[in-house]
Amino acid sequence: MTKVSDLCTFLENFAPSALAESWDNVGLIIGDPEQKVCKVMTCLTITPESAAEAIEEQAQLIVTHHPLPFRPLQRITTLETPARLVWELAGAKISVYSPHTAFDSTHRGINAQLAEIMELVEVVPIRSGSLGGDVGAGRMGHLHHPITLAQLVARLRRKLNGATCEANFGADHPVQSIAIACGSGGSLLAEARRLGCDCFVTGEASFHTVLEASAGGMALLQIGHFTSERFAVEHLAELIQQNFADCSVWASRRESFPRHWL
């Protein structure tokens, strides 16, 4: 029978914690390494909805991209959402593992998958990781020939379930050298610009980051934090299932885009 520790070893090998940012909280966050596992749920974020799903489905492990808790908790009560979710999951004996920024940066991680979706070649990390090789923060690569922002958006929408994209330049603006940082990736903008990228694709960016990109003549495409990462936890569920045939593994069915356009 598979144990939590078996899943932890697999996930550590897939996305080594050494790749995580220093401020992050990765690895086994809640749980007993010796607990037996037959049901695993992946999700982007543990919310009241996804936690309830895991409890109702009697999962023993949640693999969440975003850590819970992310910041240290001073008390575990039901009065605030993060602590309440920790209380509920611990009460249901559900372990929680988060690869977060290690998953962003690993060889077959989120940014690498986005580079593949955009059909980039000569792909390398924007910032090399401590492990060297083809791992590290962000990705940058090139298209075989220039395309317009509109064409790049169409390519993303085909692969990312109708992504809604926001750009700082018009639809006809040409791009060829593209940097990628999933989630809130604005901290990599300056490095991408120094490396000669003419387009920066991220989940979300601040107003001032958009202004900085525009001032430097770089296209900035925001595809949404959820959209830039959710697809990858679905792929991760498939990967875990392939490697643990005795487990039932699924990506949360209740997790959904958290915004509504009015």
C-alpha positions in Angstrom: 0.0 0.0 0.0 1.3 3.5 -0.9 2.1 5.8 2.0 2.3 9.6 2.1 6.1 9.3 2.3 6.1 7.5 -1.1 4.2 10.4 -2.7 6.5 12.9 -1.0 9.6 11.1 -2.4 8.1 11.1 -5.9 7.1 14.8 -5.8 10.5 15.8 -4.4 12.2 14.0 -7.2 9.9 15.6 -9.8 10.1 19.1 -8.3 13.1 19.3 -6.0 12.5 21.6 -3.0 16.0 23.1 -3.7 14.4 24.9 -6.7 11.8 26.7 -4.5 12.2 30.4 -3.7 13.6 31.2 -0.3 10.3 32.7 0.9 8.2 29.7 -0.1 6.7 27.0 2.0 7.0 23.7 0.1 6.9 20.0 0.8 4.7 18.1 3.3 3.0 20.8 5.3 0.2 18.8 7.1 0.1 15.1 7.8 1.7 11.9 8.8 4.4 10.4 6.4 3.4 6.9 7.4 -0.3 7.3 6.6 -1.6 5.0 3.9 -2.9 6.6 0.7 -5.5 5.3 -1.7 -7.0 8.7 -2.9 -5.1 11.8 -3.9 -6.6 15.1 -5.1 -4.6 17.8 -6.8 -5.6 21.5 -6.9 -4.3 24.9 -7.5 -5.5 26.3 -4.2 -7.1 24.8 -1.1 -10.4 26.7 -0.7 -13.5 25.9 1.3 -14.9 24.2 -1.8 -11.8 22.1 -2.7 -11.3 21.1 1.0 -14.9 20.0 1.2 -14.5 17.9 -1.9 -11.4 16.2 -0.5 -13.2 15.5 2.7 -16.4 14.2 1.1 -14.3 12.0 -1.3 -12.3 10.7 1.6 -8.9 11.6 0.1 -5.8 11.0 2.2 -3.6 13.5 0.4 -4.1 16.9 -1.3 -1.3 18.0 -3.6 -1.9 21.8 -3.9 0.2 24.2 -5.9 -0.3 27.1 -3.5 0.7 26.1 0.1 -1.6 25.9 3.0 -0.7 27.6 5.2 1.5 29.9 3.2 2.5 32.1 6.1 3.0 30.9 9.7 -0.2 30.7 11.7 -0.2 32.0 15.3 -3.3 30.0 16.2 -5.4 27.2 14.7 -9.1 28.1 15.2 -12.1 28.3 13.0 -12.2 32.1 13.0 -10.0 32.7 10.0 -10.1 30.8 6.7 -6.5 29.4 6.5 -6.5 28.1 10.0 -10.1 26.8 9.7 -9.1 24.8 6.6 -6.0 23.4 8.4 -8.3 22.4 11.3 -10.8 20.7 9.0 -8.2 18.8 6.9 -6.2 17.7 10.0 -9.5 16.5 11.6 -10.2 14.5 8.5 -6.6 13.1 8.5 -5.9 14.6 5.1 -2.2 15.3 4.4 -1.2 18.4 2.4 1.8 18.6 0.1 2.8 21.7 -1.9 5.5 21.9 -4.6 4.7 25.6 -5.5 7.7 27.5 -6.9 9.7 24.2 -7.2 6.9 23.1 -9.6 7.2 26.4 -11.5 10.9 25.9 -12.0 11.5 22.2 -12.5 12.4 20.5 -15.8 8.8 19.6 -16.7 7.2 22.2 -14.6 4.6 24.9 -15.3 6.8 27.4 -17.1 8.3 24.6 -19.2 4.9 23.4 -20.1 3.8 27.0 -21.1 6.8 27.3 -23.3 5.8 24.1 -25.1 2.2 25.3 -25.4 3.6 28.5 -27.1 5.8 26.3 -29.4 9.0 28.0 -28.3 12.4 26.7 -29.2 15.8 27.1 -27.6 14.1 27.3 -24.2 16.2 28.1 -21.1 15.4 29.4 -17.6 15.3 33.2 -17.2 17.2 32.7 -13.9 19.2 29.5 -13.5 18.5 27.5 -10.4 20.9 26.1 -7.8 20.8 22.7 -9.5 22.0 24.0 -12.8 21.0 22.5 -16.1 17.6 23.3 -17.6 15.9 24.2 -14.3 15.3 27.6 -12.7 12.9 30.5 -12.5 10.8 31.3 -15.5 11.5 30.4 -19.1 12.5 32.2 -22.2 12.6 31.0 -25.8 12.1 32.0 -29.4 9.5 31.4 -32.1 10.7 30.3 -35.5 9.3 33.5 -37.0 7.6 36.6 -35.6 3.9 36.5 -35.0 1.4 39.0 -33.7 0.1 39.3 -30.2 -3.3 38.2 -31.5 -1.8 35.1 -33.0 0.0 34.3 -29.7 -3.2 34.8 -27.8 -5.1 32.5 -30.2 -2.4 29.8 -29.6 -2.8 30.1 -25.8 -6.6 30.0 -26.0 -6.5 26.8 -27.9 -4.5 25.1 -25.3 -5.7 26.8 -22.1 -9.4 26.5 -22.3 -10.3 29.9 -23.7 -7.8 32.0 -21.7 -8.8 35.7 -21.4 -5.7 37.8 -22.1 -4.8 41.4 -21.4 -2.0 43.1 -23.3 -0.3 46.5 -23.2 0.1 46.7 -26.9 -2.3 46.2 -29.8 -3.3 42.9 -31.5 -0.9 43.5 -34.5 2.2 44.1 -32.3 4.9 41.6 -33.4 6.7 39.3 -31.0 9.3 36.6 -31.4 11.5 36.3 -28.2 9.2 35.4 -25.3 9.7 35.2 -21.6 7.3 33.3 -19.3 6.6 33.5 -15.6 3.4 31.8 -14.4 1.4 33.2 -11.6 2.5 36.6 -10.4 5.8 36.7 -12.3 6.5 40.5 -12.5 9.7 40.1 -10.5 11.4 38.5 -13.5 10.5 41.3 -15.9 13.8 43.2 -15.6 15.8 40.1 -16.2 13.8 39.1 -19.2 14.3 42.6 -20.7 18.0 42.4 -20.1 18.1 39.1 -22.0 16.5 40.7 -25.0 13.0 39.3 -24.8 10.3 41.4 -26.7 7.3 39.8 -24.9 6.7 38.8 -21.3 3.8 36.4 -20.6 2.7 36.0 -17.0 -0.5 35.3 -15.0 -0.9 38.7 -13.5 1.1 41.8 -13.1 0.8 45.1 -11.2 -0.1 48.4 -12.8 3.5 49.6 -12.4 5.0 46.4 -13.9 2.8 47.0 -17.0 4.1 50.6 -17.2 7.7 49.4 -16.8 7.3 46.9 -19.6 5.6 49.5 -21.9 8.4 52.0 -21.2 11.0 49.5 -22.3 9.1 48.6 -25.5 8.2 45.1 -24.2 4.8 43.5 -24.8 3.3 42.2 -21.6 0.6 39.6 -21.8 -1.5 38.7 -18.7 -3.3 35.5 -19.1 -4.7 35.3 -15.5 -3.1 33.7 -12.5 -5.6 30.8 -12.4 -5.3 30.2 -16.2 -1.5 30.2 -16.1 -1.3 27.4 -13.5 -4.5 25.4 -13.2 -3.9 23.3 -16.3 -0.6 22.0 -14.8 -2.2 20.5 -11.7 -4.5 18.6 -14.0 -1.4 17.2 -15.8 0.2 16.5 -12.4 -2.8 14.4 -11.4 -2.3 12.4 -14.5 1.4 12.0 -13.8 0.8 10.8 -10.2 -1.8 8.3 -11.5 0.6 6.9 -14.0 3.2 6.3 -11.2 0.8 5.1 -8.5 -1.7 2.7 -10.1 -3.0 1.6 -6.7 -4.3 5.1 -6.0 -7.3 7.0 -7.4 -6.0 10.4 -8.4 -8.0 13.4 -9.7 -7.7 17.2 -10.1 -10.3 19.0 -8.0 -13.6 19.1 -9.8 -15.0 22.0 -7.7 -12.1 24.4 -8.3 -13.0 27.1 -10.7 -11.9 30.5 -12.0 -12.5 32.8 -9.0 -13.6 35.9 -10.9 -16.7 36.9 -12.8 -16.8 39.5 -15.4 -19.8 41.9 -15.0 
